[in-house]
Amino acid sequence: MSNKIYVGNMNYQTREEHLRSLFEAYGEVLSIHFVKDRETGRFRGFAFVELDSPEAVADAERGLDGKEVDGRQLRVKKADERPPRPNNNRERHYDN
């Protein structure tokens, strides 16, 4: 079971340190990933935060969803598990 949280509707100026301090009130922050556009490298306005327990995730969701941070109301919810992506680099078998 994943302890990741989706954090959306973020201000493009929000920094990792600020996001970390918000979530540390609910549990140990194991990782933060700011999602960037593959082509431009620009921040897309959402992130994923991994906490140390399911209880911390639930508490953070209740405490931070709708909270105004840097002029924007955050959308905070438990991240959905993503199915594995198909491997496009499959081994190729050649017949001789």
C-alpha positions, -999 to +999 in steps of 0.1 A: +000+000+000+013+034-010+015+063+014+016+089-015-005+120-016-014+140-047-011+178-042-027+198-069-036+234-078-002+245-065+012+280-071+041+277-096+063+296-071+058+272-042+091+256-031+098+221-018+109+234+016+075+251+021+056+220+010+077+198+033+070+220+063+033+218+057+033+180+055+058+174+084+030+185+108+013+152+099+042+127+097+076+121+085+080+132+048+099+104+030+099+121-005+085+149-025+083+149-063+074+181-082+060+170-116+076+187-146+067+188-183+089+163-202+095+187-231+099+221-214+111+210-179+086+235-164+067+227-132+031+215-140+015+227-108+012+194-089+034+172-068+034+139-049+044+137-013+052+103+004+045+101+041+056+074+066+021+059+074-015+056+062-026+075+093-004+105+083-018+104+048-054+105+061-046+133+086-028+154+059-056+149+035-081+162+061-059+190+073-046+204+040-073+198+014-086+233+005-059+251+025-047+283+009-010+282+002+008+309-017-026+323-029-040+290-042-063+264-026-046+231-025-062+199-037-049+171-015-059+135-018-044+100-015-027+092-048-042+064-068-020+035-075-009+036-112-008+003-131+027-005-144+035+009-178+041-015-206+078-021-214+084-007-249+120-020-248+111-057-248+138-082-256+138-089-293+141-125-304+157-132-337+154-165-355+185-176-374 
